[in-house]
Amino acid sequence: MSCEVEVLYFARSAELAGVRTETISVPQHITSLQLWEEIVKKHPSLAAIQDQVVFAVRQEYVLLGEQLLDLRSGDEVAIIPPISGG
């Protein structure tokens, strides 16, 4: 079963994606890494920041990996790149 989630792009991720926000359809049960891959399919330029990006799902930080997410329509997924160039 799929659901519609709102993806919010911040800073460098917004520059790379060319949008600040969009709604995408994804499976309800998906790992954080699979969710990232779905987003990168829409915006391949985001692959450049994969190793530095932080996800927030429903305002809670999530690491990219095998963590299973239980998404619901209307959930917010924030793409937060590193704040400084480090």
C-alpha positions, 0 to 999 in steps of 0.5 A: 500500500502506498501513501502520499508524503510531503518532502521538505528540502532545506539549504543545499538539498533545495538547490539541488532538487530545484524545489522547496517542497513536493508531495510524492507517493511511496510505499507505506512500509519502506526503509529510510534508505529506500525512501532516499532512493525514491527521492533521488530517482526524482532528483538525481543531483541529490545523490551528491549529498547522500553521505552527508544528508540527515532525514527527519520523519515527522520531526524526528531524525532518522539515519539512512539505512535499514530502519523501517519507517511506517509512513502515513499519508500527510507525513512530513519528510525533511531532507537536511543537508549539513549546516556547515561545509566542515 
